[in-house]
Amino acid sequence: MNRARLRRAMLIERLRSAEYRRAAADAQAAQAVRDKLEGLSERTRTLAGLYSLRDTARDGADLAAATMLSAHLREIGRAARAQADTARAEAEVRFAELARAERRRQRSSEDRRDMAALLLAEQERREAGVPIRSIATAEPEAGTLLD
């Protein structure tokens, strides 16, 4: 029975490790999107500022075109900033999921180590001739190892 619990604990630990790796990849991807959008927002704001300061218009049409381009760049910058804010919130959610996955992975690892220590103690008692009935008949804990 204890060996089955150890195998189950090992399987859960592997699942938690996979879950952790997936959460880490998701968090990294969300952070990369955030960084790209923040960079785009900053570059478009800079370009808009440069075009608004430009004084090379030869006539009213050039001035109107430069003003319109600057306004469009500012709008793109605002849209990129809004998307970056959304990406920041998403990245924060992903990093929170990563932290939860790490805690679950750590807990499953500790459960597996505890189960292995219990089996080792059981084996040592058996080799020493000490009855192990108290360990083998212990009631299972409430809940599951998946919590």
C-alpha distance (Angstrom), angle and dihedral (degrees) to the residues before:
residue distance angle dihedral
M1 . . .
N2 3.79 . .
R3 3.80 91.2 .
A4 3.79 89.0 54.7
R5 3.79 89.7 50.7
L6 3.81 89.6 49.7
R7 3.82 91.2 51.0
R8 3.80 89.3 48.6
A9 3.81 90.5 48.3
M10 3.81 90.2 50.2
L11 3.80 91.1 49.8
I12 3.79 91.5 49.0
E13 3.79 89.8 49.2
R14 3.81 90.4 53.0
L15 3.80 90.6 48.3
R16 3.80 91.1 49.2
S17 3.80 90.4 49.2
A18 3.80 90.5 52.0
E19 3.80 89.8 47.1
Y20 3.81 89.5 50.8
R21 3.81 92.7 50.3
R22 3.81 90.7 48.9
A23 3.83 91.3 48.9
A24 3.81 90.4 48.5
A25 3.81 91.3 51.5
D26 3.82 91.0 47.9
A27 3.80 91.6 48.9
Q28 3.80 91.7 48.8
A29 3.81 91.9 48.8
A30 3.81 92.0 49.0
Q31 3.81 90.1 49.6
A32 3.82 90.9 49.9
V33 3.82 91.2 52.3
R34 3.78 89.9 48.2
D35 3.81 92.2 50.4
K36 3.81 92.6 48.6
L37 3.79 93.3 49.1
E38 3.79 93.2 47.0
G39 3.82 89.4 50.0
L40 3.80 91.3 49.2
S41 3.78 91.0 49.1
E42 3.79 92.1 50.8
R43 3.82 93.9 46.5
T44 3.80 93.8 49.2
R45 3.82 91.5 48.2
T46 3.80 89.3 50.6
L47 3.81 92.2 48.6
A48 3.79 91.4 47.5
G49 3.78 89.7 52.1
L50 3.80 92.0 49.1
Y51 3.81 92.6 50.0
S52 3.79 91.9 48.2
L53 3.84 90.3 52.6
R54 3.79 93.7 46.1
D55 3.77 112.6 113.0
T56 3.78 102.1 -174.1
A57 3.81 97.7 107.1
R58 3.78 111.2 133.1
D59 3.77 95.4 -169.2
G60 3.78 142.6 -0.3
A61 3.81 93.0 -82.0
D62 3.82 91.6 57.0
L63 3.79 90.2 47.6
A64 3.83 91.9 48.7
A65 3.81 91.7 47.8
A66 3.81 92.2 49.4
T67 3.80 91.1 47.1
M68 3.80 91.5 48.8
L69 3.82 91.9 47.7
S70 3.79 90.4 49.3
A71 3.81 90.8 49.8
H72 3.81 91.3 49.3
L73 3.80 91.2 48.9
R74 3.80 90.4 50.4
E75 3.81 89.7 51.3
I76 3.80 91.2 49.3
G77 3.81 88.1 49.5
R78 3.80 91.4 51.5
A79 3.81 91.3 48.3
A80 3.80 90.8 48.2
R81 3.83 89.8 48.5
A82 3.81 90.6 52.0
Q83 3.79 90.2 48.7
A84 3.81 90.1 47.1
D85 3.80 89.6 52.6
T86 3.80 89.6 51.6
A87 3.81 89.7 46.9
R88 3.82 89.9 49.8
A89 3.80 90.6 54.0
E90 3.82 90.0 47.4
A91 3.80 91.1 49.3
E92 3.79 90.4 50.9
V93 3.81 89.9 51.7
R94 3.82 90.5 48.8
F95 3.80 92.2 49.2
A96 3.81 90.2 49.5
E97 3.83 88.4 51.7
L98 3.79 88.5 49.1
A99 3.80 90.7 53.5
R100 3.81 91.0 49.5
A101 3.80 90.8 48.1
E102 3.81 90.1 50.3
R103 3.81 91.5 51.8
R104 3.83 91.1 49.1
R105 3.81 91.0 46.8
Q106 3.80 91.1 49.8
R107 3.81 91.9 48.0
S108 3.81 92.2 49.8
S109 3.80 89.9 49.1
E110 3.79 90.5 51.7
D111 3.82 90.8 48.0
R112 3.79 90.4 51.8
R113 3.81 91.9 48.9
D114 3.80 90.7 48.5
M115 3.80 91.0 50.0
A116 3.81 91.6 48.2
A117 3.82 90.2 49.9
L118 3.81 89.7 50.0
L119 3.81 91.3 51.5
L120 3.78 91.3 47.6
A121 3.81 91.0 50.4
E122 3.79 89.3 48.2
Q123 3.80 91.1 51.2
E124 3.81 92.0 47.6
R125 3.81 91.0 50.4
R126 3.77 90.8 48.5
E127 3.82 91.0 50.9
A128 3.81 90.4 47.1
G129 3.80 91.2 50.2
V130 3.81 94.6 -116.2
P131 3.81 114.1 144.6
I132 3.80 111.6 -106.8
R133 3.75 97.4 -167.5
S134 3.80 93.3 114.3
I135 3.81 91.3 59.1
A136 3.79 97.3 42.0
T137 3.82 95.1 48.8
A138 3.79 97.0 44.7
E139 3.77 113.6 129.6
P140 3.79 114.3 -107.3
E141 3.78 115.6 -107.5
A142 3.77 119.2 -101.0
G143 3.80 115.3 -101.2
T144 3.75 126.9 20.2
L145 3.75 137.1 -80.8
L146 3.80 87.6 -110.5
D147 3.80 93.5 73.6
